[in-house]
Amino acid sequence: MSTPSRDLVNLSGPAANAALTEDSILVLPTGAIEHHGPHLPLSTDFLMADLIGRAVVESAASTGQDVWLLPPLAYTKSDEHHWAPGTVWLSWDTLMQTVVDIGRSVAATPARTLVFYNGHGGNIALLQVALRELRRRFGLRTFLMGTGIIAGDGVNGPDESGFGIHGGHEETSMILHLRPDLVDMTQADRWIPDHMVNLEYIKFNGGPVSFGWLSNDFGPAGVVGDATGATAEHGRVIYDRAVASGVASLAEIARFRHDR
């Protein structure tokens, strides 16, 4: 027996109000429409947020979780790719006000929990700030989760030295699984800034010193990673892992309270 639709917007206003309780969790996927090199579609991050986020919500609902899906945000903070035709981005303050307004609208329902399911790394810092803003202003329980895409570690794909975060092995594999018709592997290449690999303090991800960057700082392709060994098979593995992790995360979110 199939799980009933978890799209909140498919309900009428009164039906949505009746379906939601203070324990209901609303999930808002946040993607991006941005340059992803010559081999991937502009919709890469949107596809991941939308399709994986939906699978997470539907799978969680099938286990009895009180979780509902909101329509995804396509246009978000992608100014690191502002130079590339096809990128459609919002300024940080426009996006912040957008998610605050969405939170205000959620607070007008019986639901008290809002989860951002994020598919774009450029949104993370802003959404982390938004979690506290929405908590303070509207009393919502707020959370940020995502696909878990990381740089290749050399075990199941190329060693991307921590740089495989944009159009590299993992993202390319994921889109080969989700929408192989949109991937052109004849254009895949290795785009790693090798001159940065051995820096001790300044790191692209997780080092003691971070730095501001634009995607074309690392070369004209605007990609950071190694897409050459990507496969749909690996994409299925990381998709299944993302869905399982997402379902487990939502179960813990449902139990979480600040005061105990």
N, C-alpha and C positions, 0 to 999 in steps of 0.2 A: 504494500500500500504506500503510495507516494506521500511525502510530507506536504501539507498545505502550504501555500505561498507565504513566505515570511516578509514580503515587500509591504511595508507599512502603508505606502502610498496607494496601494491597491484597495485599501479599505476606505469606507466613507469616514467622515470626521467623527460621527457618533460611534461607529463601529470601532474605530481606532481608540477612542477614549474608553470604550468598554473593554477592549482587549488588553490595554496596558494597565499595569499596576506599578507600585513603587519598586518592585523587584525586577521589572522588565529592563532589558538591556537594549539600547538602540546603537546600531553599528553604522558608522559613516565611513565608507571607503574614500580615501583621498589619493588621487593619482597625479598625472601631469600629462600635458601635451608638449613634447619637447624633442629636440634633436637627439638622436641616438646613433649617430654615425650613418654610414652608407648601407648597412646590412639590416637594420632594425627599423620598425615603423615609429613614427612620432607618438603613437598611442601606447608604447611599451609599458610605461609605468601605470597608465590608466587601465590597461588590460589586466595587469597583475592585481591591482587594487580591486577592480571590479569583479573579475572572475574568481580569484582566490577568495576574496572577501565573501562573495556569495556562497561559495562552497563551504566556507567555515561556518557561516550562519545557518545554512541548511543542514549541515551535518550536526551542528550543536542542537538545533531544534529537534532533529530526529532522536536525540538522546533525552529529550524532555526539557531542555533549557528554554527559558522564557526570553528569547532573543529575536530581534527584528532588524530588518535591513532598511536603511535610508538610501535614496539615490546617491550615486557617487559624485564627488567633485572632480571635474576634469581639469579645470584651469586653476593652477596653484602657483607656488613660488618657484619659478624656474629661471630666475634672472642670470644664473651662471651660464645659461645657454642663450642669452638674449641676442647674441651675434648671429645665430643660425636661423635662416629662413624656415618657417614652419613652426617654430616654438611660439606658443601662446601662453603668456605668463601674467600673473598679477603681482603688484608690488606687495611688500611684506605687510604694510598697513592695511591695504585692501583685503588681503586674505585674512589677516587677524580680525578685522571687523566682520568679515563674512562668517567666520566660525563662531565668533561671539554672538552674532545675530542668530545663527542656527542654534546655539546653546540656549539662548533666551527663548526660542520657540519650543525647544525640547522641554524646558522647564515649565512651560505652560501645559504640558501633558502630565498624566500620573507617573510616567517613567522618571526615575531619578539617576539613571546611569547612561552615560554617553561614551562610546568607544570609537576612537579614530583608527581605522584599519588602513595603514599607510603603505603605498607602493613607491614612494619617491623620497630619496634621501634628503633632498633640498627642503622638504617640509618639516623635518624632524625637530630642529631647534625651535621653530616657530610654534609647532603644535605642543611642544613641551611647555612653552610659556603659556599657551592657551589653556592647558589643563588647569593651571592654578587660577588663571583669570576666570574661567567658568566655574571653578569650585568656589572662589571667593564671592563672585557676583550673584550666582544663582543657586549655590548649595548643591550642585550636581556632583555625583561621583564620576570622575573623569579619568580616562585611560588612553594610552597610546600603544598600539601593537602593530606588527607589520609582517612582511613575508619572510623575514629572516635571511634575505639574500646577503651573502658575504663573498669576499674575494676567494678565488680558488687557492687551495693549500698545497697543491702538488700531489695529492693523493688520488682524488677522483677527477682531476683535471689539471690544467697548468698551474704552476706556482706563480701567482700574480703579485706576490710580495706586498700584499695589502692594498693594491691599487685596483683590483677588479670590481669596481663598484658601479660602473656606468657603461653598459654595452659590452661587458666582458663575458667570461665563460658562463657564469650562473644566469645572468639575465637572458643571454642569448639562448641558452638551453631551455629556460622556462618558456620563452616565446615559441621556440621550436615545438614544445609540447602543447601550448595553448592555441597558437595560431601559426602553424608552419607555413601557411600560404603567404604570410607577411614577411618572411625572413629570406634574405638573399645571402646564402653562405658563400657565394663566389666573391662577395665583397668583404668577408670577414678577414681580420688581420690581428696582429699583436700590437697593441698600443699601450706600452708600459714606459713611464719616465724613468729609465734605468739610472740616470744620474742622481735620483733621489733615494734609491733603494737602501743605500748604506748610511744615510744620515742617522746620527745617534739620537738627537732630540726632536728635530722637526720631522713629524710624521704626518702622513696623509690621513690615517685613521688611528686614534688611540694613543698617540705619543704625548709627551709632556708639553710640547709646543705645537700648536696648530697654526694654520695660515689661511688667509683669504685667497680664493682662486676662482677663475673662470674656466670653463671646460676647454677652451682653445689655448689656455696657458700651456697645456701638455702636448700641443700639436694641432695642426689644422683639421684633423678628423674629428676632434671634439669628443673622443672616446677615451675612457680610462679602464683598460683591461685587455684580456687576451681572448678573443672570440673564436680562435681557429679550431679549437677542439670541442666546441659545443655540440651536444646531441640532444635529440628529443627524449631519448631514454634517460639521460641524466636529468632532463627537465621534469620527467614524470616522478623521479625519485624525490627531487626537492619540492615539487608540488605536493606530493603526498605528505611529506614531512611538514610543510607549511600548514596544510589543512589540519593534520593531527595536533600540531602545536597550538594552532589557533583555537581548536575546540577545547583543549585542555586549559588554555589561558582564559577563555570565557567562563569555564566552570569555576576557576579560581576567582575571577572577577565577581562572579555571582555571590561568592561566599565572603568577599572582602568587605570589612568595615574598618573605619579609621579608629574607632574607640575600643576595639576589642579584638 
